[in-house]
Amino acid sequence: MKYNGMAASGLGLRGDGLSIQERRLREACRDFEAIFISYLLKVMRESVPQSSLFGDGLCKDIYFSIMDRQM
């Protein structure tokens, strides 16, 4: 594979054409997005009136935390 006349191996490109730096940037963006969405869900949940369906306590907090991570 050539890129601007240079061999792909000299640029650190892999089979999909992304450089190592681009892969790291995408991974960092995915990590940031996950943290941002998790925080957003937590803040949104705090703004909604709480019902007594789930009760109160640590178990409820753990359950919602796990649910947010899975989303």
N, CA, C and O atoms as a GROMACS GRO file, in nm:
protein
  284
    1MET      N    1   0.085  -0.118   0.000
    1MET     CA    2   0.000   0.000   0.000
    1MET      C    3   0.089   0.124   0.000
    1MET      O    4   0.187   0.131   0.073
    2LYS      N    5   0.053   0.220  -0.082
    2LYS     CA    6   0.130   0.343  -0.089
    2LYS      C    7   0.043   0.460  -0.048
    2LYS      O    8  -0.078   0.462  -0.073
    3TYR      N    9   0.105   0.558   0.016
    3TYR     CA   10   0.035   0.678   0.060
    3TYR      C   11   0.124   0.796   0.028
    3TYR      O   12   0.230   0.812   0.088
    4ASN      N   13   0.081   0.878  -0.068
    4ASN     CA   14   0.160   0.992  -0.114
    4ASN      C   15   0.301   0.949  -0.157
    4ASN      O   16   0.399   1.018  -0.130
    5GLY      N   17   0.308   0.836  -0.223
    5GLY     CA   18   0.436   0.791  -0.274
    5GLY      C   19   0.522   0.720  -0.171
    5GLY      O   20   0.632   0.675  -0.206
    6MET      N   21   0.478   0.708  -0.047
    6MET     CA   22   0.556   0.641   0.056
    6MET      C   23   0.492   0.508   0.088
    6MET      O   24   0.370   0.492   0.077
    7ALA      N   25   0.573   0.413   0.125
    7ALA     CA   26   0.521   0.283   0.164
    7ALA      C   27   0.443   0.295   0.294
    7ALA      O   28   0.478   0.374   0.382
    8ALA      N   29   0.336   0.217   0.305
    8ALA     CA   30   0.250   0.223   0.424
    8ALA      C   31   0.325   0.184   0.550
    8ALA      O   32   0.298   0.237   0.658
    9SER      N   33   0.420   0.092   0.537
    9SER     CA   34   0.493   0.048   0.656
    9SER      C   35   0.576   0.161   0.716
    9SER      O   36   0.600   0.161   0.837
   10GLY      N   37   0.620   0.256   0.636
   10GLY     CA   38   0.697   0.368   0.687
   10GLY      C   39   0.613   0.468   0.764
   10GLY      O   40   0.667   0.546   0.843
   11LEU      N   41   0.481   0.468   0.741
   11LEU     CA   42   0.392   0.561   0.809
   11LEU      C   43   0.326   0.501   0.932
   11LEU      O   44   0.258   0.571   1.006
   12GLY      N   45   0.347   0.374   0.956
   12GLY     CA   46   0.282   0.308   1.068
   12GLY      C   47   0.138   0.273   1.038
   12GLY      O   48   0.057   0.258   1.131
   13LEU      N   49   0.103   0.260   0.910
   13LEU     CA   50  -0.034   0.226   0.873
   13LEU      C   51  -0.056   0.077   0.885
   13LEU      O   52   0.035  -0.003   0.865
   14ARG      N   53  -0.177   0.043   0.916
   14ARG     CA   54  -0.216  -0.098   0.924
   14ARG      C   55  -0.300  -0.131   0.801
   14ARG      O   56  -0.310  -0.049   0.710
   15GLY      N   57  -0.361  -0.248   0.798
   15GLY     CA   58  -0.439  -0.294   0.684
   15GLY      C   59  -0.559  -0.207   0.654
   15GLY      O   60  -0.601  -0.200   0.538
   16ASP      N   61  -0.616  -0.140   0.753
   16ASP     CA   62  -0.734  -0.057   0.728
   16ASP      C   63  -0.698   0.086   0.688
   16ASP      O   64  -0.788   0.167   0.665
   17GLY      N   65  -0.570   0.119   0.680
   17GLY     CA   66  -0.527   0.250   0.636
   17GLY      C   67  -0.517   0.354   0.746
   17GLY      O   68  -0.488   0.470   0.717
   18LEU      N   69  -0.539   0.316   0.870
   18LEU     CA   70  -0.529   0.411   0.981
   18LEU      C   71  -0.391   0.403   1.045
   18LEU      O   72  -0.337   0.294   1.066
   19SER      N   73  -0.336   0.518   1.074
   19SER     CA   74  -0.206   0.519   1.142
   19SER      C   75  -0.226   0.487   1.289
   19SER      O   76  -0.339   0.489   1.339
   20ILE      N   77  -0.121   0.457   1.356
   20ILE     CA   78  -0.126   0.425   1.499
   20ILE      C   79  -0.179   0.545   1.577
   20ILE      O   80  -0.256   0.529   1.672
   21GLN      N   81  -0.138   0.664   1.537
   21GLN     CA   82  -0.185   0.785   1.604
   21GLN      C   83  -0.336   0.802   1.587
   21GLN      O   84  -0.406   0.840   1.681
   22GLU      N   85  -0.387   0.775   1.466
   22GLU     CA   86  -0.531   0.785   1.443
   22GLU      C   87  -0.608   0.681   1.524
   22GLU      O   88  -0.716   0.710   1.575
   23ARG      N   89  -0.553   0.560   1.537
   23ARG     CA   90  -0.616   0.457   1.618
   23ARG      C   91  -0.624   0.500   1.765
   23ARG      O   92  -0.726   0.482   1.830
   24ARG      N   93  -0.516   0.556   1.815
   24ARG     CA   94  -0.514   0.602   1.954
   24ARG      C   95  -0.612   0.716   1.976
   24ARG      O   96  -0.680   0.722   2.079
   25LEU      N   97  -0.621   0.807   1.879
   25LEU     CA   98  -0.716   0.918   1.888
   25LEU      C   99  -0.859   0.866   1.889
   25LEU      O  100  -0.941   0.914   1.968
   26ARG      N  101  -0.890   0.771   1.804
   26ARG     CA  102  -1.026   0.714   1.802
   26ARG      C  103  -1.058   0.644   1.933
   26ARG      O  104  -1.170   0.655   1.984
   27GLU      N  105  -0.962   0.572   1.987
   27GLU     CA  106  -0.983   0.504   2.115
   27GLU      C  107  -1.007   0.605   2.227
   27GLU      O  108  -1.094   0.585   2.311
   28ALA      N  109  -0.929   0.713   2.228
   28ALA     CA  110  -0.947   0.817   2.329
   28ALA      C  111  -1.084   0.883   2.314
   28ALA      O  112  -1.149   0.914   2.413
   29CYS      N  113  -1.127   0.906   2.191
   29CYS     CA  114  -1.259   0.965   2.167
   29CYS      C  115  -1.370   0.873   2.215
   29CYS      O  116  -1.468   0.919   2.273
   30ARG      N  117  -1.355   0.742   2.190
   30ARG     CA  118  -1.455   0.646   2.238
   30ARG      C  119  -1.461   0.645   2.391
   30ARG      O  120  -1.569   0.640   2.449
   31ASP      N  121  -1.345   0.649   2.454
   31ASP     CA  122  -1.341   0.651   2.601
   31ASP      C  123  -1.406   0.778   2.656
   31ASP      O  124  -1.482   0.772   2.752
   32PHE      N  125  -1.376   0.892   2.594
   32PHE     CA  126  -1.436   1.017   2.638
   32PHE      C  127  -1.588   1.014   2.619
   32PHE      O  128  -1.662   1.059   2.706
   33GLU      N  129  -1.632   0.962   2.506
   33GLU     CA  130  -1.776   0.954   2.480
   33GLU      C  131  -1.846   0.867   2.584
   33GLU      O  132  -1.955   0.902   2.630
   34ALA      N  133  -1.785   0.756   2.622
   34ALA     CA  134  -1.843   0.668   2.722
   34ALA      C  135  -1.855   0.739   2.857
   34ALA      O  136  -1.958   0.727   2.924
   35ILE      N  137  -1.752   0.810   2.896
   35ILE     CA  138  -1.755   0.884   3.024
   35ILE      C  139  -1.860   0.995   3.019
   35ILE      O  140  -1.935   1.014   3.114
   36PHE      N  141  -1.866   1.066   2.908
   36PHE     CA  142  -1.960   1.177   2.893
   36PHE      C  143  -2.105   1.126   2.899
   36PHE      O  144  -2.187   1.185   2.969
   37ILE      N  145  -2.136   1.020   2.828
   37ILE     CA  146  -2.272   0.967   2.827
   37ILE      C  147  -2.309   0.912   2.963
   37ILE      O  148  -2.422   0.930   3.008
   38SER      N  149  -2.216   0.846   3.030
   38SER     CA  150  -2.242   0.796   3.164
   38SER      C  151  -2.275   0.910   3.259
   38SER      O  152  -2.369   0.900   3.338
   39TYR      N  153  -2.199   1.017   3.253
   39TYR     CA  154  -2.225   1.134   3.338
   39TYR      C  155  -2.359   1.197   3.302
   39TYR      O  156  -2.435   1.236   3.390
   40LEU      N  157  -2.387   1.207   3.173
   40LEU     CA  158  -2.512   1.266   3.127
   40LEU      C  159  -2.632   1.187   3.180
   40LEU      O  160  -2.728   1.247   3.228
   41LEU      N  161  -2.627   1.054   3.173
   41LEU     CA  162  -2.736   0.970   3.225
   41LEU      C  163  -2.752   0.989   3.375
   41LEU      O  164  -2.864   0.994   3.426
   42LYS      N  165  -2.640   0.998   3.447
   42LYS     CA  166  -2.646   1.016   3.592
   42LYS      C  167  -2.713   1.148   3.628
   42LYS      O  168  -2.799   1.151   3.715
   43VAL      N  169  -2.674   1.256   3.561
   43VAL     CA  170  -2.732   1.388   3.589
   43VAL      C  171  -2.879   1.391   3.548
   43VAL      O  172  -2.960   1.450   3.619
   44MET      N  173  -2.912   1.330   3.437
   44MET     CA  174  -3.052   1.326   3.395
   44MET      C  175  -3.138   1.251   3.496
   44MET      O  176  -3.249   1.294   3.527
   45ARG      N  177  -3.087   1.141   3.547
   45ARG     CA  178  -3.162   1.063   3.645
   45ARG      C  179  -3.184   1.143   3.774
   45ARG      O  180  -3.289   1.132   3.837
   46GLU      N  181  -3.086   1.223   3.813
   46GLU     CA  182  -3.099   1.304   3.934
   46GLU      C  183  -3.204   1.414   3.917
   46GLU      O  184  -3.260   1.461   4.017
   47SER      N  185  -3.233   1.455   3.794
   47SER     CA  186  -3.330   1.562   3.772
   47SER      C  187  -3.474   1.512   3.770
   47SER      O  188  -3.567   1.593   3.774
   48VAL      N  189  -3.494   1.381   3.764
   48VAL     CA  190  -3.628   1.322   3.760
   48VAL      C  191  -3.672   1.289   3.902
   48VAL      O  192  -3.593   1.238   3.980
   49PRO      N  193  -3.799   1.318   3.936
   49PRO     CA  194  -3.848   1.283   4.070
   49PRO      C  195  -3.835   1.132   4.094
   49PRO      O  196  -3.867   1.051   4.007
   50GLN      N  197  -3.790   1.096   4.214
   50GLN     CA  198  -3.768   0.956   4.248
   50GLN      C  199  -3.898   0.891   4.294
   50GLN      O  200  -3.978   0.952   4.365
   51SER      N  201  -3.918   0.766   4.252
   51SER     CA  202  -4.034   0.690   4.299
   51SER      C  203  -3.986   0.589   4.403
   51SER      O  204  -3.866   0.565   4.417
   52SER      N  205  -4.080   0.531   4.474
   52SER     CA  206  -4.044   0.432   4.576
   52SER      C  207  -4.041   0.290   4.519
   52SER      O  208  -4.029   0.193   4.595
   53LEU      N  209  -4.052   0.276   4.388
   53LEU     CA  210  -4.053   0.145   4.324
   53LEU      C  211  -3.926   0.066   4.353
   53LEU      O  212  -3.932  -0.053   4.383
   54PHE      N  213  -3.810   0.132   4.344
   54PHE     CA  214  -3.683   0.065   4.366
   54PHE      C  215  -3.633   0.079   4.510
   54PHE      O  216  -3.532   0.018   4.546
   55GLY      N  217  -3.701   0.157   4.590
   55GLY     CA  218  -3.655   0.179   4.726
   55GLY      C  219  -3.538   0.275   4.729
   55GLY      O  220  -3.506   0.339   4.628
   56ASP      N  221  -3.475   0.284   4.842
   56ASP     CA  222  -3.357   0.370   4.858
   56ASP      C  223  -3.241   0.286   4.905
   56ASP      O  224  -3.258   0.178   4.960
   57GLY      N  225  -3.122   0.338   4.883
   57GLY     CA  226  -3.005   0.272   4.936
   57GLY      C  227  -2.900   0.242   4.833
   57GLY      O  228  -2.909   0.280   4.716
   58LEU      N  229  -2.800   0.172   4.879
   58LEU     CA  230  -2.684   0.140   4.798
   58LEU      C  231  -2.718   0.047   4.682
   58LEU      O  232  -2.663   0.063   4.573
   59CYS      N  233  -2.809  -0.048   4.703
   59CYS     CA  234  -2.844  -0.143   4.598
   59CYS      C  235  -2.901  -0.072   4.476
   59CYS      O  236  -2.867  -0.105   4.362
   60LYS      N  237  -2.986   0.026   4.498
   60LYS     CA  238  -3.044   0.103   4.388
   60LYS      C  239  -2.936   0.179   4.313
   60LYS      O  240  -2.935   0.181   4.190
   61ASP      N  241  -2.845   0.240   4.386
   61ASP     CA  242  -2.736   0.315   4.322
   61ASP      C  243  -2.648   0.224   4.238
   61ASP      O  244  -2.609   0.260   4.127
   62ILE      N  245  -2.617   0.107   4.290
   62ILE     CA  246  -2.534   0.012   4.216
   62ILE      C  247  -2.607  -0.036   4.092
   62ILE      O  248  -2.548  -0.044   3.984
   63TYR      N  249  -2.735  -0.066   4.106
   63TYR     CA  250  -2.814  -0.114   3.992
   63TYR      C  251  -2.815  -0.009   3.881
   63TYR      O  252  -2.789  -0.043   3.765
   64PHE      N  253  -2.846   0.116   3.913
   64PHE     CA  254  -2.852   0.220   3.811
   64PHE      C  255  -2.714   0.248   3.751
   64PHE      O  256  -2.703   0.278   3.633
   65SER      N  257  -2.611   0.238   3.831
   65SER     CA  258  -2.476   0.256   3.780
   65SER      C  259  -2.441   0.150   3.677
   65SER      O  260  -2.386   0.181   3.572
   66ILE      N  261  -2.474   0.026   3.708
   66ILE     CA  262  -2.447  -0.084   3.613
   66ILE      C  263  -2.531  -0.067   3.487
   66ILE      O  264  -2.482  -0.087   3.376
   67MET      N  265  -2.658  -0.030   3.504
   67MET     CA  266  -2.745  -0.010   3.390
   67MET      C  267  -2.693   0.102   3.299
   67MET      O  268  -2.695   0.088   3.176
   68ASP      N  269  -2.645   0.210   3.358
   68ASP     CA  270  -2.590   0.321   3.278
   68ASP      C  271  -2.468   0.276   3.201
   68ASP      O  272  -2.451   0.313   3.084
   69ARG      N  273  -2.382   0.198   3.264
   69ARG     CA  274  -2.261   0.150   3.194
   69ARG      C  275  -2.297   0.060   3.077
   69ARG      O  276  -2.232   0.066   2.972
   70GLN      N  277  -2.399  -0.022   3.093
   70GLN     CA  278  -2.439  -0.112   2.986
   70GLN      C  279  -2.501  -0.036   2.868
   70GLN      O  280  -2.488  -0.077   2.752
   71MET      N  281  -2.569   0.075   2.898
   71MET     CA  282  -2.625   0.156   2.789
   71MET      C  283  -2.514   0.224   2.713
   71MET      O  284  -2.540   0.297   2.618
   0.00000   0.00000   0.00000
